[in-house]
Amino acid sequence: MSGNAVEFADIHDELRAVARDVLASPDTVELTGGRLADLGWLGLEIPDESGGAGASFAETAIVLEEFGRAAAGGYLGAALGAGTCALVADVAGRDELLRELAAGEAITAVALVAAADDCSGSSPFRLREGSGGLLLSGRAEFVPDVTSADRVLLLADDPDGVPVIVAAEVDALACTAQPVLDETRTFGLVTADDVAVQDDSVWRFAGNPDAAVRRLRDRAALSIGCDSLGLAAAMLDATTEYVAVREQFGRPVGSFQAVKHACADMLVRLTIARHLVADAVRQSVEDTPDAWVAVSMAKSYACAAAVEIAGKAMQLHGGFGYTWESGIHRYHKRAMLNRALFGSPAAHRRRLAERYSITTPEELPAPNPR
């Protein structure tokens, strides 16, 4: 391992330890934008000149995982906001928002998809030319943290069909809280019906717009994968601790072979998910050509595994696992929602399968002359 790798490993371990300690505190529910900014989490990926740390998604992924481990909310929207700003061209409004976000003076939400299980669909909003300027229309579901946000970054198509980001004030849109099974986070429905938009609120992507949109959607999907990884790890830890002290027939239930096998299966699933998520994070940071493949593999597997692990944790806790006091239901519900957000496992598997699809005879591989 190189010196730089060791240095980053130490930094990551310290970041993970601090995040776990803070999120384990009883005051977790009071983690406001100012508190998150003081911790430096809002500005992890924001450049130094804008008041941030100048880090990468690798560091943000660690914090996202710890939020999942603690079943805490309030960070996903801001993390997506910083990532979105990093993909658009330099404009005054973007730089101002980055400074406000790093200082905790503004909280963002990002509306990317029309439906929860969409992983590669079209933009949920449209811009058209009106008599007085640009008009915005569209609808996006399950927008994280929008009910507590100041600004909303909307993925839209401009009048020419080119993807852009529209930076809008929350008050200018119709934002409605969206009740979900998971009570640990907040989501909202965002709609716009011919809302007037200023030209300087339309931000162009730097580079290829379609590639930038793909990266943005992949980032959202991978963020949910990180969250699922954290909550799955929490469920495995809670289960192994419980079966070690819970006794039945005069011995700990963890000593029974069936329980051992169940815990081992949970560990195997978690280990595979951890490797897939780590590889997807690495490829996303390096922006490799096949990063989207790693993201879809990680998202589909980690989110499905988290549902299974949380469900198994509930079973291995016995009758107590089905009570409100156990708290396991919070993780199970969160895992089930994660499974659908930004592309279900089935949707991501279809996306992966498309790269192997052969539709014409010309695309068939040449016969082996042997």
N, C-alpha and C positions, 0 to 999 in steps of 0.2 A: 504494500500500500504506500502510495506516494505521500510526501509531506503535506501537500495541499489536501489530499483526501483525509488524512488523519486530522488536520485542523478543522475541516468542515464537519467531520464526524463528531468531534468534541463540541463544536458549536451546536450541532443538531441535537446532541444529547442534552446539552444545557437548556436549549429552547424547549425541548420536550419535557424536561423535569420541571421547569418553571411553569409551563402551560398546565401540566397535570396538577401541580400544587395549587395554582390559582383557581382552576376549575373545580377542584375538590372542595373548595371553601364554601361555607354556607352562604356567602355573599355573591355566589355565581349569578343569581337571578338579577343582581344589580349591576351587571357589566354593561354600562352605557357606552356610547360612542367615545366619550372623554376618557373613560377608564381603559377601553381597548386601545385608544391612541397612546395613553401613558405607558401601557405595556409594550408599545411598539408594534403591535400586531396589525393595525390598520395600514401602517406605512411600510410593511415588509418589502413589497415590490415597487414601491414608489421611489423614483430617483433621489439621490442625495440633494440635488439642487432644489427639489420640491419639498424637502423636509422629511424624506423617507429614509429607509435603510439601504436601498439599492440592492436588495437581495433578489431571489428568484422564487418561482413557484415551489421549488423543493422545500423551502422554509415554510411557505404558506400551507403546504400539504401536511406538515407536521402539526400545525395548530388546528387544521381542519380535523385531523384524526383525533386529537385530544378533545375537541368539542364533541365528536361522536362518542368517545369513551365516557364523557361526563353527561351525555344526553342534554347538552346545553344549546341554546340558540342565540341568534343575534350577530353571527359573524359571516355567514355564507354570502349574504347580499353585498357586504362591503368588500369581501375578497373577490367576488366576481366583478365588482365595480372597478377595482384597481387593475384587474387583468384586462378588462375591456378597454380602459384608457390606454393601456400599454400597446394596444393593437391599432389605435387610430393615429392619424397624422398629427403633427404638432400644430395646435391651435390655442389661442389665448384661453378660451373657455375650458379646454381640457386641462391645461396647466394650473389654472385657478382651482378647478375641482380637485386636482391631485393634492394641492397644498391644503385645502380645506379638509380633505379626507385624512391626510396624515396627521393633522392637528386635532382631529375629532370634531371639527366644526360642522361637518356635513356627513350624513349617512346615505349611502347609495343603495339602490336596488336595480337589478338588471332583468328586463323582460326579453326572453330569447325565443320562447316556443309558444305555439298556440295551444298545445295540449301537453299534459304531463309526460306522456310516454313517447313524445316526439324526439328523435335523435338526429334527424337529417332532413327535416322538412323545410318548407319555404319560410320567409320572414313573416312574423305575425302581424306586422303593421305595413301600411302603404302610405306614400306621399303622393299628392297630386297637385297640379297647378290650379289655384283658384284665382278669382278676380283680384284679391288683395294679397296674394302670395301663396305659400305652400300650406296645404291642409293635410292633417294626419288622421288616419282612420285605422282601426284594427282592434284586436283582442288577444290578450295573453293570459293564460291560467297559471296558477301555482307559482307566482312570482315571490321569491324568498324575501322576507323582511320589508316588503313594500309598505306595510301599514305603519311602520316607524321610520320610513326613509324621508329625506328632504328632496332628493333628486332621483329621477328614474331614467336609466339609459335603455332606450328602446331599439331593438333591431328592426329596421324597416327597409323597404325598397323605395328608391327615389323614383321620380316620374319616368326615368329611363330604364328602370328595373335593376339598377345597381344597388347592392346592399350598402347601407349606411347606418350610423348610430345617431339617434335623435336624443339629445339631452333635454329633458323636460322637467319642470317643477311638478311635484305631486299634486298640487292644487289645480293644475291645468287639466288633469286627467280624472277619469272616474275610477277610483281605487276602492275596492270593496274587500273586506276581510273574507277569506275563504276557509270555512270550517273544514278541518281534516282530522283523520284518525289520530295523528300524532299531535300531542298537546305540548311538546317540548319546543316547537318552533312555530313561527307565524308565516302564513302565505296569503297572497291576495290575488284578486282578479283585476286586471287593468284593461280598461276599454277607452277608446278614443273615437269620436264621431265628428269628423271634419274640424279638428282642433287646429287653430292657427299656429304655425311654427315659424319662428324667425330663421333667417338664412344662417346666422352664426350658431344656431343650435343644431345644425346638421353637420355631423363630423364624418369625414371620409376616412376609410381604412388606409393605413400605410401599406403599399404593396398590393398584391392581388386580393380584391375584396372577397371572392369566394373562398380562397385559402384562409383568409382571416376569420371568416364566419365559421368555417370548419374548426379552426383552432379554438374559437370562443365556445362553440358547442361542446367540443371535446373537453375543454377545461371545466365546464359546468358538470359534465358527466363524471369526470375523474374526481372532482371535488366531492361529489356524492359517494363515489367509491371509497375515498379516504375516510369519510364519515362512517360508512358501513364497516370499514376495517376496524376503526376505533371502538365502535359499539360491540362488535363481535368479540374483540379482545376483552372488553369489560365483562361480557357475559361468560366467557370461558373462565376468567379469573374468579368471578363470583361463584361459579358452579364448583370449581375445584376446592375453593375454600369451604363451601357449604358441605359438600359430601365428606370432607375430612373430619368434620365435627358432629354431623348429624348421625345419630346411632339408631340402629334397628337390630333387634335380636342380640343386643349386647355388644355390637361391633359397629364401627363407622360404615356407613353405606358405601363410601368410596372404596372399601376393601372388596366389594362384590364384583365379580368378573364382568357382569353386564354393564355396571356403571363405569368400570375402567374402560371398557371398549367404547362406550358412548363418549366419554371424555377424550379418548384417543382420536376418535373420528372427528370431534370438534376441533382438536388441535391440528389435524391434518388439513382440514378445510381452511382453517385460519392461516396456516403456514403457506399454503398455495396462494391464497388471496393476498397475503403480504408480499410475496415475490412478484405477483402480477401487478399489484399497485405500485410497488417500488420501481419496476421496469417501466411502467407507463409514465410515472412522474419523471424519471430520468430522460426518457425519449421526448417527452413534452418540453422539458427544459432545453434540451439540445435541438429541438425542432427537427427530428429525423423524418425522412420521407414516409416511413411506416408508423409514425407515432399514433395515428388514428387506430391502427390495428391493435396496438398495445392497450390503448384506452378502452376500446370496445371489449377486449378480452377481460381487462381488469374490472370494468364496470359491471359487465354481465355476471362474472363469477363472484366478485366480492359481495355484491348486493344480494344475490341468491343465497350465498353461503351465510350471510348475516341473518337472514330470515330463518334458515335452518338451525343455526347455532342458538339464536335467541329462543326459538321454539323448543329446542332440546334442553336449554337451560331451565325453562319453565317446567318441563317434565321432571328433570332431575332434582328440582327443589321440592318435589312432591306436592302435597296439598297447599303448602305455604306459597309455592310459586304462582298459584292462581289467585292469590289474595292481592288486594290493593296495596297492602303494606310492603310486600316484597319489592315492588318497584320494577319488576321484570317486564310487566306489561308496557311500560314506557319505552323500553328498548325494542320490544317486539313490534309495537306499533310504528316506531320510527324506522325500523328495518323494512317493514312492509311498504311504507311510503317511499323510502329510498329506492326500493326495487323498481318503482314506476317512474320516478322523477328522471327527466332528461334521457329517456329511452329505457324501456323494459329489457330484461335479459333476452327475450325473444327478438325484440327490435334490433338489438346490437348483434345478435347472432345472424340475423338476416343481412345486416350490413356487412358482416364479415364474409358471409357466403357469396355476396355479390362479386367479390374480387376473384372468385373461382368460377363464376358462371360463364358458360360457353353458349353463345346464341347463334353463331353462323358456322357453316362448314369451314370457312377460311380460317377461323380461329382455332380449329382443332389442331393438336400437335402433329407434326410430321411423323409418318410411320418410321419405325426403326428398320433400317435396311437389313439388319441381321435377321 
